[in-house]
Amino acid sequence: MDNWFCFQKETRGGHDMPQNFGATFKYLRENRQVSLNALADEVVSKSALSKFENNVTDLSTQRFFHILAKINVDPAEFMTVLNHFTPAHLDRLQGQMQQFAVAGNIPAMEKLIAAEKQTWETTGNQFSQLNDLMCQCMLASVTGQQIAKKISLRPLIDYLFRCETWGYYELLLYGNAISQLSLAMIDQFSKILLTKVAMYNPTSGIYETAIITLINTVDIFLSHGANVKAARTLAILAHQNLYEPMMLERILIKFYRGILQVQSGQPKIGNDMIQGALAALQFADCTRFAKSAESLLTRLDLRQK
């Protein structure tokens, strides 16, 4: 599967927090046809609401969440709309890197990396350093090369190990850096990844992203002949009892289990699983995943004649 990810979510990786909270709230309030008079109460007055929506004054966190709840808007939904109008720095950076990667525009990717590195060197911002390293990994993945030896990924690795709970930002860092990590390091992370996102509901986007990341890990292990590590990661996934709407993930897991069955001397069972998974991907028009799966079979010399 692809070794670089793009998640359009608000994260802590940016360094220019958007300032149009009030305007975004006004958009959502009016969209729900709630008047200022109906919203105002003893916690937040009509005057305070008006000033907030016009970006004249701010609201405390407690009061902000209070009015969000009154118009039935989830904080995650608010941030999605906020980023639609004013994308966070990381969203812009990631989106541009992905766009240039698909186009094979290496000079443009290098220019973005240079700008991010300059920001880090000028400000000392930890997240600019992490963003720079992530982008370096994306560039190396696109060019098919290992990251330059002079570039140490230790700050990124240490940061990920130190974070007890991973969100979208940490998954983004890891997902984009994984192709440049050693198999031993990837194996360590695969053992603890679901523990890092344990606080999130199994139906949440973060949990689903973690599952896809582990599935991508299996692909990497199989590509390098690390079948024991691949089997161990699949065992972790098997214990998750993924709910049925996660159909793509379940199909991919079945596909990789089929490969291991074939390679462990069970060709009939394995090939049935592989062909069933491929048929499901093709039927659902999951073209990119189907091509990636077929490419792996070719590399492993498992294509049926």
C-alpha positions in Angstrom: 0.0 0.0 0.0 1.0 3.7 -0.3 3.7 4.7 2.2 2.6 8.3 2.7 -0.6 9.5 4.1 -2.8 12.6 4.0 -5.3 13.3 6.8 -7.3 16.4 6.5 -7.6 16.9 10.2 -6.6 19.7 12.6 -3.4 18.7 14.4 -0.8 20.2 16.5 1.8 20.2 13.7 1.1 23.8 12.5 2.5 27.0 13.7 -0.1 29.5 12.4 -3.4 28.9 14.3 -6.2 30.3 12.2 -7.9 33.4 13.6 -11.4 33.1 12.2 -13.0 31.1 15.0 -15.8 33.7 15.3 -16.6 33.8 11.6 -16.6 30.0 11.4 -19.0 29.8 14.4 -21.3 32.4 12.8 -21.4 30.3 9.6 -22.4 27.2 11.5 -24.9 29.0 13.6 -26.6 30.6 10.6 -26.5 27.3 8.8 -28.5 25.8 11.6 -30.9 28.8 11.6 -30.2 29.8 15.2 -30.5 33.5 16.0 -28.3 35.4 18.4 -31.3 36.1 20.5 -32.1 32.4 20.8 -28.5 31.5 21.5 -27.7 34.2 24.2 -28.1 33.2 27.8 -26.7 33.8 31.3 -23.4 32.2 30.2 -22.8 34.2 27.0 -24.6 37.4 26.3 -25.8 38.5 22.9 -23.2 41.3 22.9 -20.4 38.9 23.6 -21.6 36.5 20.9 -21.7 39.3 18.4 -18.2 40.5 19.2 -16.9 37.0 19.1 -18.4 36.3 15.6 -16.9 39.6 14.3 -13.5 38.6 15.7 -13.5 41.6 18.1 -13.1 39.6 21.3 -12.4 35.9 22.2 -14.4 33.6 24.4 -13.0 31.4 27.2 -12.7 27.7 26.3 -15.6 26.9 28.7 -17.9 29.4 27.1 -16.9 28.5 23.6 -17.8 24.8 24.2 -21.0 25.9 25.8 -22.2 27.7 22.7 -21.0 24.9 20.4 -23.1 22.5 22.3 -26.1 24.8 22.1 -26.0 24.6 18.2 -25.3 20.9 18.3 -21.9 21.1 16.7 -19.1 18.7 17.7 -15.7 20.2 18.3 -14.2 18.0 15.5 -16.9 19.2 13.1 -16.1 22.8 14.0 -12.4 22.2 13.3 -13.2 20.6 10.0 -15.2 23.6 8.9 -12.5 26.0 10.2 -9.8 24.2 8.2 -12.0 24.3 5.1 -12.0 28.1 5.1 -8.5 28.5 6.5 -6.4 25.3 6.3 -3.9 24.8 9.1 -0.3 25.0 8.2 0.3 21.2 8.4 -2.8 20.6 6.2 -1.4 22.9 3.5 2.1 21.5 3.8 0.9 17.9 3.6 -1.5 18.6 0.8 1.2 20.3 -1.3 3.7 17.6 -0.6 1.3 15.0 -1.7 0.3 16.9 -4.8 3.9 17.4 -5.9 4.7 13.7 -5.0 2.0 12.5 -7.3 3.2 14.8 -10.1 6.8 13.7 -9.5 7.8 17.4 -9.0 10.9 16.8 -6.9 12.2 20.4 -7.0 8.9 21.7 -5.6 9.0 19.1 -2.8 12.6 20.2 -2.0 11.5 23.8 -1.9 8.8 23.1 0.6 11.3 21.1 2.7 13.8 23.9 2.7 11.2 26.4 3.8 10.1 24.1 6.7 13.7 23.6 7.7 14.3 27.3 7.7 11.3 27.9 10.0 12.7 25.3 12.4 16.2 26.8 12.4 14.8 30.3 12.8 12.2 29.6 15.5 13.4 26.4 17.2 9.8 25.1 16.9 9.7 21.4 17.7 6.9 20.7 15.3 8.6 22.5 12.4 11.5 20.1 12.9 9.2 17.1 13.0 7.4 18.3 9.9 10.7 18.8 8.1 11.8 15.2 8.9 8.4 13.9 7.8 8.7 15.7 4.5 12.2 14.4 4.0 10.8 10.9 4.4 8.1 11.6 1.8 10.7 12.8 -0.6 12.9 9.8 -0.1 9.9 7.5 -0.6 9.0 9.2 -3.9 12.5 9.0 -5.2 12.9 5.4 -4.1 15.9 6.1 -2.0 16.8 5.9 1.6 16.9 9.2 3.5 20.3 10.8 3.5 22.6 9.6 6.3 23.2 13.1 7.5 19.5 13.4 8.3 18.8 11.9 11.7 15.2 10.7 12.3 16.0 10.3 16.0 14.0 13.4 17.1 10.9 12.0 15.3 11.3 8.5 16.7 11.9 9.8 20.2 8.9 12.1 20.0 6.6 9.2 18.9 7.9 6.9 21.7 7.4 9.7 24.3 3.8 10.4 23.3 1.6 8.1 25.4 -1.4 8.9 23.3 -1.3 9.3 19.5 -3.6 11.5 17.5 -3.8 12.4 13.8 -0.5 14.2 14.0 1.5 11.3 15.4 -0.1 8.9 13.0 0.7 11.2 10.1 4.3 11.5 11.2 4.7 7.7 11.6 2.7 6.8 8.4 4.9 9.1 6.3 8.2 8.1 8.0 7.6 4.3 8.1 9.3 3.6 4.7 12.5 5.1 6.1 12.6 3.1 9.4 14.3 -0.2 10.0 12.2 -3.3 10.1 13.1 -3.7 13.8 11.9 -0.2 14.6 8.7 -0.7 12.6 8.2 -4.0 14.5 8.5 -2.1 17.8 5.9 0.5 16.8 3.5 -2.2 15.5 3.4 -3.8 18.9 2.4 -0.6 20.7 0.5 1.4 18.1 -3.0 0.3 19.2 -2.1 1.0 22.8 -1.2 4.5 21.7 -4.7 5.1 20.4 -6.5 3.0 23.0 -8.5 6.0 24.3 -10.3 6.5 21.0 -13.6 4.8 20.2 -13.3 1.9 17.7 -15.6 3.8 15.3 -13.4 7.0 15.4 -11.3 8.2 12.5 -8.1 8.0 14.5 -8.7 4.3 15.3 -9.4 3.5 11.7 -6.3 5.3 10.6 -4.3 3.3 13.1 -5.7 0.1 11.6 -4.8 1.2 8.1 -1.3 2.0 9.4 -0.9 -1.5 10.8 -2.2 -3.0 7.5 0.4 -1.0 5.7 3.0 -2.3 8.1 2.1 -5.9 7.1 2.6 -5.0 3.5 6.1 -3.6 4.3 7.0 -6.8 6.2 5.9 -9.1 3.5 7.7 -7.0 0.8 11.0 -7.6 2.8 10.4 -11.2 3.5 9.8 -10.6 7.2 7.0 -13.1 7.4 7.2 -13.7 11.2 6.8 -9.9 11.8 4.0 -9.8 9.3 2.2 -12.7 11.0 2.6 -11.1 14.4 1.1 -7.9 13.2 -1.8 -9.7 11.5 -2.4 -11.5 14.8 -2.7 -8.1 16.5 -5.3 -7.0 13.9 -7.2 -10.3 14.2 -7.9 -9.5 17.9 -9.5 -6.2 17.0 -12.8 -7.7 15.8 -13.3 -4.9 13.3 -16.8 -3.8 12.9 -18.4 -4.5 9.5 -18.4 -1.0 8.0 -14.6 -1.3 8.0 -15.0 -3.6 5.0 -11.9 -2.4 3.1 -9.7 -3.1 6.1 -11.2 -6.6 6.6 -10.6 -7.4 2.9 -7.0 -6.3 3.0 -6.4 -8.3 6.1 -7.9 -11.4 4.4 -5.6 -10.7 1.4 -2.4 -10.7 3.5 -3.5 -13.7 5.5 -3.9 -15.5 2.2 -0.3 -14.7 1.2 1.0 -16.1 4.5 -1.1 -19.2 4.0 0.4 -19.8 0.5 4.0 -19.2 1.8 3.4 -21.5 4.8 2.4 -24.5 2.6 -1.3 -24.0 2.3 -1.7 -22.9 -1.4 -5.4 -23.9 -1.8 -6.6 -22.0 1.2 -4.3 -19.1 0.6 -5.1 -18.6 -3.0 -8.8 -18.7 -2.3 -8.4 -15.9 0.2 -6.2 -13.9 -2.2 -8.5 -14.2 -5.1 -11.6 -13.5 -3.0 -10.0 -10.4 -1.7 -8.9 -9.2 -5.1 -12.3 -9.8 -6.6 -13.9 -7.8 -3.8 -11.5 -4.9 -4.4 -12.2 -4.9 -8.1 -15.9 -5.2 -7.6 -15.9 -2.2 -5.3 -13.8 -0.2 -7.8 -10.9 0.1 -5.3 -8.5 0.3 -8.2 -5.5 1.8 -6.3 -5.7 -0.9 -3.7 -6.2 -3.7 -6.2 -3.2 -2.6 -8.2 -1.1 -2.3 -5.1 -2.1 -5.8 -4.0 -1.4 -7.3 -7.5 2.0 -5.5 -7.5 2.9 -7.2 -4.2 1.9 -10.6 -5.6 4.1 -10.0 -8.6 7.1 -9.0 -6.4 6.5 -12.2 -4.3 6.1 -14.3 -7.4 2.6 -15.4 -6.3 0.6 -14.3 -9.3 -1.6 -17.2 -10.6 -0.7 -18.2 -14.1 
